[in-house]
């Protein structure tokens, strides 16, 4: 049963990756059904990941309302799962693709400001994405907000944050230059030179 569920999950994932979104929806439902007799932990992982995949497929099919409901249900049922955390990133990406930057930021801020996700490996990425979205808005206040988010990222002592450190500091230097804060920009660039 364990192997069958894993193979069904792989099939659903491959359908999504190859753009077969309608098939993905039916395969996700099949995976959840096949996982009924599994260990509760594995069943929860499969169901939460399946909910995320289903929501992303619904977005791809233009079923925004259904996708938002699916992801909201995922967060309610499996609030501490990686899939629940990633669902905020999926929603943000969807709204960014529509040009709705403010809503995209709001979704990321829900993740960033939730104390349950303070140790998530996705938190540094959410902070960086929020900074990039603020930059797209373009105003001086937005650029300053982007710099603050990068500082928040830099102060997270996790491997996930360290992986983004170079890109984040480079972006921070660019933002500081746009604000005509050249000495601070130089410090950001010098830190990059010294560390990397």
C-alpha positions in Angstrom: 0.0 0.0 0.0 2.9 2.3 0.9 4.5 1.8 -2.5 1.3 2.1 -4.4 0.5 5.4 -2.7 4.0 6.7 -3.5 3.8 5.7 -7.1 0.3 7.3 -7.4 1.8 10.5 -5.9 4.6 10.4 -8.4 2.2 10.0 -11.3 0.1 13.0 -10.1 3.3 15.1 -9.7 4.5 14.1 -13.2 1.0 15.0 -14.7 1.3 18.5 -13.1 4.9 19.0 -14.3 3.9 18.1 -17.9 1.0 20.5 -17.9 -1.8 17.9 -17.6 -3.7 19.8 -15.0 -7.1 18.2 -15.3 -5.5 14.8 -15.0 -3.6 16.1 -12.0 -6.9 16.8 -10.2 -8.2 13.3 -10.7 -4.9 11.7 -9.8 -4.6 13.7 -6.6 -8.0 12.5 -5.5 -7.0 9.0 -6.3 -3.8 9.4 -4.3 -5.7 10.6 -1.2 -8.1 7.6 -1.5 -5.2 5.1 -1.8 -3.5 6.5 1.2 -6.4 5.8 3.5 -4.9 2.6 5.0 -1.4 4.1 5.5 0.5 5.2 8.6 -1.2 8.5 9.8 2.0 10.5 9.4 2.6 9.4 5.8 -1.1 9.8 5.0 -1.0 13.4 6.3 2.1 14.2 4.2 0.4 12.8 1.1 -2.9 14.5 1.7 -1.3 17.9 2.5 1.1 17.7 -0.5 -1.8 16.6 -2.6 -3.9 19.6 -1.5 -1.1 21.9 -2.5 -0.7 20.2 -5.9 -4.5 20.3 -6.5 -4.6 24.0 -5.6 -1.7 24.8 -8.0 -3.4 22.8 -10.8 -6.7 24.7 -10.2 -4.8 28.0 -10.5 -3.3 26.7 -13.8 -6.8 25.9 -15.1 -8.1 29.4 -14.2 -10.2 28.1 -11.3 -9.0 30.8 -8.9 -11.9 30.5 -6.4 -11.6 26.7 -6.2 -7.8 27.0 -5.8 -8.1 29.5 -3.0 -10.7 27.3 -1.2 -8.4 24.2 -1.6 -5.4 26.0 -0.2 -7.4 27.5 2.6 -8.7 24.0 3.5 -5.2 22.7 3.3 -4.0 25.3 5.9 -7.0 24.5 8.1 -6.5 20.8 8.1 -2.7 20.5 8.0 -1.6 23.9 9.5 2.0 22.9 10.3 2.8 21.0 7.1 5.3 22.2 4.6 2.6 22.2 2.0 0.5 24.7 4.1 3.5 27.0 4.3 4.2 26.7 0.6 0.6 27.4 -0.2 1.1 31.1 0.7 4.0 31.2 -1.8 1.8 29.5 -4.5 -1.0 32.1 -3.9 1.5 34.9 -4.0 3.0 33.7 -7.2 -0.5 33.4 -8.8 -1.4 37.0 -7.9 2.0 38.3 -9.0 1.4 36.6 -12.4 -1.9 38.6 -12.6 0.0 41.8 -11.9 -1.7 42.1 -8.5 1.4 42.9 -6.5 -0.3 44.2 -3.4 -2.3 41.0 -2.9 0.8 38.9 -3.7 2.6 40.8 -0.9 -0.4 40.3 1.5 -0.2 36.5 1.1 3.5 36.5 1.8 3.0 38.7 4.8 0.5 36.3 6.2 3.3 33.7 6.1 6.0 36.0 7.4 3.9 37.3 10.4 2.6 33.9 11.5 4.6 32.8 14.5 3.8 29.1 13.7 6.1 29.5 10.6 8.9 31.4 12.3 11.3 28.4 11.8 10.1 27.4 8.3 12.8 27.0 5.7 10.4 28.9 3.4 10.5 32.0 5.5 13.7 33.5 4.0 12.4 32.9 0.5 9.1 34.7 1.5 11.1 37.6 2.8 13.2 37.9 -0.3 10.1 37.6 -2.6 8.4 40.3 -0.5 11.4 42.5 -1.1 11.3 41.9 -4.9 7.6 42.7 -4.9 8.2 45.9 -3.0 10.8 46.8 -5.6 8.3 46.3 -8.4 6.0 48.9 -6.8 8.9 51.3 -7.2 8.3 54.1 -4.7 10.9 55.2 -2.3 8.9 53.9 0.6 8.6 50.6 -1.2 12.3 50.4 -1.8 12.9 51.1 1.9 10.4 48.4 2.8 12.3 46.0 0.5 15.6 46.8 2.3 14.0 46.1 5.7 12.8 42.7 4.5 16.3 41.9 3.2 17.7 42.8 6.7 15.1 40.5 8.2 16.3 37.7 5.9 20.0 38.4 6.7 19.3 38.1 10.4 17.8 34.6 10.2 20.5 32.0 11.2 19.4 29.1 9.0 20.9 27.3 6.1 18.0 28.4 3.9 18.7 32.1 4.7 22.4 31.6 4.1 21.6 30.2 0.6 19.9 33.5 -0.3 22.4 35.8 1.4 24.5 36.6 -1.7 21.4 37.4 -3.9 19.8 39.4 -1.0 22.8 41.5 -0.2 23.4 42.2 -3.9 19.8 43.3 -4.3 20.1 45.4 -1.2 23.1 47.2 -2.7 21.1 47.9 -5.9 18.1 49.2 -3.9 20.4 51.5 -1.8 21.9 52.9 -5.0 18.4 53.6 -6.4 17.8 55.6 -3.1 21.1 57.5 -3.6 22.4 56.0 -0.4 25.8 55.2 -2.0 27.9 54.7 1.2 25.4 52.1 2.4 25.3 50.4 -1.0 29.1 50.3 -1.0 29.0 48.6 2.4 26.6 45.9 1.1 28.8 45.3 -1.9 32.0 45.2 0.2 30.4 42.6 2.5 29.7 40.4 -0.6 33.3 40.8 -1.7 34.7 39.9 1.7 32.3 36.9 2.4 32.2 35.5 -1.1 
